[in-house]
């Protein structure tokens, strides 16, 4: 079974389209909304759409939302994508095919492989994205290490202690997960059309804190270069 975890905060305006697109591609998938008590009524609207909803009392960050979603997921295959329609659900069937065919245990939606890219990004956002990836590259051979769109076998994270800091939980899984093969499939990342980005100074600081902790683990011999 496939469980799709979607962290949300004030994403009511995007949920209907996102749900419709996912259900047209994976009608039997379990869709889990992990909502940080959005004042716009995201959680109630998600229930109206028939989705599984976990409401947390305060904003606790994307990484911890994904981890909490993993805990209640019933599927043996897990997928994570953003609610803002920046991640195209249309590649879910291909990601799922690769997992089921044993081509990969972890599949990342990648902007950095042939056919991938970003749409409607400003030059300075592209520059920052490149800058953010550089210090993480020694940890893995995966190219799009800051992607937020990925699918994995649940066994990849069984017994793995994931740090809930920040918003780049995929990097944490790439570095620590129990997988033999990882793969990247191309996506066109589209900047959100409705609502406001959650990226800010705190999220950037938490990302570099997360990197520091991963490098500490690597120096202590707890990690090996993955991907």
N, C-alpha and C positions, 0 to 999 in steps of 0.2 A: 504493500500500500504506500502511496505517496502522500506525505504531509507537507503542505506549503505554509511556511511561517512568514507573516507580513507584519513587521513592527509599524505602529502608527502613532502619530500625534497630530491632531487637526488635519486628517486626510479624508473627511467625509465626502468631499466633492469628487474624489478620485475613485472611491471604492466601487461604485456601480459599474463603471467601465472596466476596471481591473478584474472584478469578479466575473463579469460576462466573458471577457477574453480568456481567463483561465479555464472557466467551465466549458468553453467551446473546444478546448484542447485536451483537458484532463478532467472529464466530468465526474470521475469517481474519486478525485483527490480530496483530501481533508484540507480545508483552508482555515488557518488559525490566525486570528487578528490579536496581536498583543498590543494593547492600547494603554498609554500612560495618562489615563483620565482626561482625555481631550475635551476641552470646553465646547467644541463645536458639535458634540454629539456623535462622534465617530463610532463609539462602541454600540450605542443603541441602533444606529443605522446598520452596522454590521450584523447585529442580531436579526434585524428586519430582513436582511438578505439571506438569512439562514446559515451564517458563518459561525464557527466556533470562536468564542471571544474570551480572552483573559484580560481583565482590567487591573492595572496596577495603580496605587493611590497617587503617585507623583511621577514626574519625569525622572527616569533612572538611566536613560541612555540606551542606544541601539543594541550594543553588544549584550547587555544583560537582558534586554527584551528577547533577543534571539535565543539565548540560553534558557530563559523561562519557557519559551515556545517549544524548544526541544524536549523539555521535561514532560510536557503534556501531550506531545505528538504520539499518535498511535501507529504511524507508518514506520516501516523498516527502511524507507528512503525519505530523506529530508531535503527540502528546497527552501532557500531564503531569497526573497526579492523585495525591493522597495515598493511602497504604496503609491508613489508619486508618478507612476507610469514611465519613469526613466528607463526601467528594465523591461525589455520586450518579452512578454509571456510566450510569444510564438516559438521560442527555442526550447521550451520545456520538453516537448516530445523528443527532440534530439538528445538533450541531456539525459532524459530517462532511458532512451534506447542505449546510450553508451554505458550507463550504470548496469542495466539489466543484461547486456551482452558481455559484461566483464571487461569492457575496453578501459574502464576507469572506475576507481572507487570514489573519486572526487572530481567533479567537473565544474570549471569556473567560466562564467560568462565574461569574455575578455574583449576589451577595447583595443588590445595591442597585438593581436594575431591577424593574419591576412583576412580581410573582409570585415574587420572590426573598426570601431572609431567612435567619435563623439560628435553630436550635432548641437548647434546653437550654443557652443561654449565660447566665452571670451578668451582672448589670447593669454590674459593673466591667470585665468583659471586653468588653462592647459599647462602653463608654466609651473604653477604651484603643484599640480598633479604629478608632473614629471619630477619635481624637486622632492615631493613626499615619497616617491617610490625608490629613489636612489639609496637611502640608507638601509632599506629593507632587502635590497637585492642579494647581499651575501648570504641571506638566510635560506634562499630557495631559487630554483630554476624557473619557477612560474613567472611569467612576464607581467600579467596584470595582478599584482599582489595586493592592490588596494580595492579590488572589485568587491561589491556588496551583493553580487548575484551568483549563487552557487548551488550545487546539488551534491549530496553525498549519501553513502550508505550509513545508516545509524551506527553500525559497528565501528566506523572511523572515530567516533567520539566516545564510545563506551569506555568508562573508566578514566577518561582524560580530564584533567583539571584545566578548565578554560577560564581565563581571566576576563571578568566582565567590564574591564575598563574600555572606555571610548566607543568607537563605532566601526572599527575594522576587525570584526570577529572572524572574517574569512582568513586574514593573515594569521591569526591565532591558530586556526584549524590547520592551515597549511604548514605551520611550524611544528605543531604538536600532534596532529592527528595520526591515527594508525591506518595508513593506507599504503598500498603497493604501487598504485598507478594514479596519477593525476593528469587531467587533460584540460585544455582551454578550447572553447568554442566561440566564434566571433559574435559580438553583439554591436549594435549601434546604440550608444548611450545617448538618450535624448534628455535635455535639460527640462525640468518640470515646467509645465504650462500653467498650472493652478497652484496657489498657495506659495509659501515662502520656504526657502532652503533652511535646514536645521544646522548647517555648517557655521561654526563660529570659532572664536579664539579658544574657548574651553575645549571644544572637540579637537582642535589642532594640537593643543597642549597634551590632551589625553592620548592622542596617537603617538606622540614622541615618548611619552611615559611608557606606553605599551611596548614600543620598540626597545626602550632601555631594559625593560624586564625580560624581553625575549633574548636580548644579547647577554644579559646576566645568566639566564638559563643555559645559553649556548656555551658560555665560558666555563660553566660548572659541569659541562658534559651532558646536560639533560636533553639537548637537542642535537639532531644531525641535519645537515642540509637536505631539504626536501624538494621534490618536484623535478 
